[in-house]
Amino acid sequence: MNGPGEADFTGAKEPVPPAPTMPGPPPHPARLPIEDLEEQSRFEAIRSAGPGGQHRNKVSTGVRLTHLPTGIQGMATERRSQLENKTMALSRLRLRLALDYRSLPRDEDLRPGAVYQPSPAWTLRVRSAQIRVRDGHPDFPALLAEVLDRLEVHRDDLERTAADFGVTRSQLVKFLALEKAALARLNERRRERGEGALRTG
């Protein structure tokens, strides 16, 4: 046994601490729970633009939400209730985020031969290579964001993106057509490359 102040030269090695793991990219903001998205957003009460005669625009029941990390906004003024306008503004904010913001892919998803694992929200909605979802469903912006992120990874390769989600190419195009802006932007990029526009009819 070593005395006080003596070093141990017996050859025993100190355990090497594990290398720190680097955190992956944060989830796409459109895929966040509503409560988390609200925490990342600035709330503003604005004057509504609805009818009302001399009382028009007297009460600030409209809502504008700004997602602070991206600056993307969602707004609603149609309802008389501020709570209803806030719900609509959140829905529009999530859709705008899905359309306008692309999240970074995980490193493991970019490795050769990597197999993409869709989110549980996606896998629950695929039956026999068909997508079962409506554009008005609360999960739609999150699903759309996931697809658009993968399209960017694959440089708009529809076949590879459809394969990632276990659906057919035509089903993927029909899904994108649920949000006209998503399909229109894809078609614009295709035209720039000299490719034909996608149609669902």
C-alpha positions as CSV (number, residue, x, y, z in Angstrom):
1,M,0.0,0.0,0.0
2,N,1.3,3.4,-0.8
3,G,2.0,5.9,2.0
4,P,0.7,9.4,2.2
5,G,1.7,11.4,-0.8
6,E,3.1,8.4,-2.7
7,A,2.2,7.7,-6.3
8,D,0.8,4.4,-7.5
9,F,3.2,2.9,-10.1
10,T,1.6,-0.6,-10.1
11,G,0.4,-0.2,-13.7
12,A,-3.3,0.2,-12.8
13,K,-5.0,2.6,-15.1
14,E,-7.7,5.1,-14.3
15,P,-11.0,4.3,-16.0
16,V,-11.4,6.3,-19.2
17,P,-14.6,8.3,-19.1
18,P,-16.9,7.8,-22.1
19,A,-16.6,10.3,-24.9
20,P,-19.4,12.9,-24.7
21,T,-22.2,12.4,-27.1
22,M,-23.1,15.3,-29.3
23,P,-26.7,16.2,-29.3
24,G,-28.6,15.7,-32.6
25,P,-30.4,18.5,-34.3
26,P,-33.5,19.7,-32.5
27,P,-36.9,18.5,-33.8
28,H,-38.6,20.5,-36.5
29,P,-40.6,23.2,-34.8
30,A,-43.8,22.1,-36.6
31,R,-43.4,18.8,-34.9
32,L,-43.2,20.3,-31.4
33,P,-46.1,19.9,-28.9
34,I,-48.3,22.9,-28.9
35,E,-47.1,24.0,-25.4
36,D,-43.5,23.9,-26.5
37,L,-44.2,25.9,-29.7
38,E,-46.0,28.5,-27.6
39,E,-43.0,28.8,-25.3
40,Q,-40.9,29.6,-28.4
41,S,-43.3,32.2,-29.8
42,R,-44.1,35.8,-29.0
43,F,-47.8,36.5,-28.6
44,E,-49.3,39.8,-29.8
45,A,-52.9,40.9,-29.5
46,I,-54.0,42.9,-32.6
47,R,-57.2,44.5,-33.8
48,S,-59.5,42.2,-35.6
49,A,-60.6,43.1,-39.2
50,G,-64.1,41.7,-39.0
51,P,-67.5,43.6,-39.4
52,G,-68.9,45.6,-36.5
53,G,-70.0,49.0,-37.6
54,Q,-68.9,51.7,-35.1
55,H,-67.4,49.0,-32.9
56,R,-65.2,47.6,-35.6
57,N,-61.6,47.2,-34.6
58,K,-62.3,48.6,-31.1
59,V,-61.2,45.3,-29.4
60,S,-57.9,43.6,-29.9
61,T,-59.1,40.0,-30.3
62,G,-56.9,39.2,-33.2
63,V,-53.7,37.2,-32.5
64,R,-50.2,37.3,-34.2
65,L,-47.7,34.7,-33.1
66,T,-44.0,35.0,-34.1
67,H,-41.8,31.9,-33.7
68,L,-38.7,33.6,-32.3
69,P,-36.0,31.2,-33.5
70,T,-37.1,31.5,-37.1
71,G,-39.1,34.8,-37.3
72,I,-42.0,32.9,-39.0
73,Q,-45.4,34.2,-38.1
74,G,-49.0,32.9,-37.9
75,M,-52.0,35.3,-37.6
76,A,-55.7,35.1,-37.2
77,T,-58.3,37.9,-36.9
78,E,-61.5,36.3,-38.1
79,R,-63.1,35.2,-34.8
80,R,-64.7,37.4,-32.1
81,S,-62.9,35.3,-29.5
82,Q,-59.2,35.9,-28.8
83,L,-58.9,32.3,-27.7
84,E,-60.3,31.0,-31.0
85,N,-58.0,33.3,-32.9
86,K,-55.1,32.1,-31.0
87,T,-55.9,28.5,-31.8
88,M,-56.1,29.4,-35.5
89,A,-52.9,31.4,-35.4
90,L,-51.1,28.4,-33.9
91,S,-52.4,26.2,-36.6
92,R,-51.3,28.6,-39.3
93,L,-47.9,29.1,-37.6
94,R,-47.3,25.3,-37.6
95,L,-48.2,25.1,-41.3
96,R,-46.0,28.0,-42.2
97,L,-43.1,26.4,-40.3
98,A,-43.7,23.2,-42.2
99,L,-43.5,25.0,-45.5
100,D,-40.8,27.5,-44.9
101,Y,-38.3,26.0,-42.5
102,R,-36.1,23.0,-43.2
103,S,-34.4,21.2,-40.3
104,L,-31.0,19.6,-40.5
105,P,-30.9,15.8,-41.0
106,R,-29.3,13.6,-38.5
107,D,-25.9,12.3,-39.3
108,E,-27.0,8.7,-39.2
109,D,-29.7,9.4,-41.8
110,L,-27.0,10.5,-44.2
111,R,-24.7,7.5,-44.0
112,P,-24.6,5.2,-47.0
113,G,-27.1,2.5,-46.7
114,A,-28.9,4.2,-43.9
115,V,-32.6,3.3,-43.5
116,Y,-34.8,6.2,-42.6
117,Q,-37.2,5.5,-39.7
118,P,-40.4,7.6,-40.1
119,S,-42.0,9.1,-37.0
120,P,-44.7,7.1,-35.1
121,A,-47.2,9.7,-36.4
122,W,-46.4,8.6,-39.9
123,T,-46.3,4.9,-39.4
124,L,-49.7,5.0,-37.7
125,R,-51.2,6.5,-40.8
126,V,-49.8,4.2,-43.5
127,R,-51.9,1.2,-44.5
128,S,-51.1,-0.9,-47.6
129,A,-48.8,1.8,-48.9
130,Q,-51.6,4.4,-48.6
131,I,-51.6,7.5,-46.5
132,R,-54.6,8.1,-44.3
133,V,-54.7,11.8,-43.2
134,R,-56.7,14.9,-43.8
135,D,-55.2,18.4,-44.3
136,G,-57.2,19.7,-41.3
137,H,-55.9,17.2,-38.9
138,P,-53.8,18.7,-36.1
139,D,-50.9,16.4,-37.0
140,F,-50.8,17.4,-40.7
141,P,-48.2,20.2,-40.3
142,A,-45.8,17.8,-38.5
143,L,-46.3,15.1,-41.2
144,L,-45.8,17.7,-44.0
145,A,-42.6,19.0,-42.4
146,E,-41.2,15.5,-42.1
147,V,-41.9,14.8,-45.8
148,L,-40.5,18.1,-47.0
149,D,-37.3,17.6,-44.9
150,R,-36.8,14.2,-46.6
151,L,-37.5,15.6,-50.0
152,E,-34.7,18.1,-49.4
153,V,-32.3,15.4,-48.3
154,H,-33.1,13.5,-51.5
155,R,-33.1,16.6,-53.7
156,D,-36.7,16.2,-54.6
157,D,-36.4,12.5,-55.6
158,L,-40.0,11.4,-55.2
159,E,-39.3,7.6,-55.5
160,R,-36.6,7.6,-52.7
161,T,-38.7,9.9,-50.5
162,A,-41.8,7.7,-51.0
163,A,-39.8,4.6,-50.1
164,D,-38.6,6.2,-46.9
165,F,-42.3,6.5,-45.8
166,G,-43.4,3.1,-47.1
167,V,-45.9,4.6,-49.7
168,T,-46.1,4.8,-53.4
169,R,-44.9,7.8,-55.5
170,S,-48.5,8.7,-56.4
171,Q,-49.6,8.5,-52.8
172,L,-46.8,10.9,-51.9
173,V,-47.8,13.4,-54.6
174,K,-51.5,13.2,-53.4
175,F,-50.3,13.9,-49.9
176,L,-48.3,17.0,-51.0
177,A,-51.4,18.2,-52.9
178,L,-53.3,18.5,-49.7
179,E,-51.3,21.7,-49.2
180,K,-51.3,23.5,-52.5
181,A,-48.3,25.6,-51.6
182,A,-46.2,22.5,-51.0
183,L,-47.0,21.0,-54.4
184,A,-46.6,24.4,-56.1
185,R,-43.2,24.9,-54.7
186,L,-42.1,21.4,-55.7
187,N,-43.4,22.0,-59.2
188,E,-41.6,25.3,-59.5
189,R,-38.3,23.6,-58.6
190,R,-39.1,20.8,-61.1
191,R,-39.7,23.5,-63.9
192,E,-36.3,25.1,-63.1
193,R,-34.7,21.7,-63.7
194,G,-36.6,21.2,-66.9
195,E,-38.9,18.5,-65.5
196,G,-42.7,18.3,-65.9
197,A,-45.2,19.5,-63.4
198,L,-46.8,16.9,-61.1
199,R,-50.5,16.5,-61.4
200,T,-53.0,14.6,-59.1
201,G,-56.1,14.7,-61.3
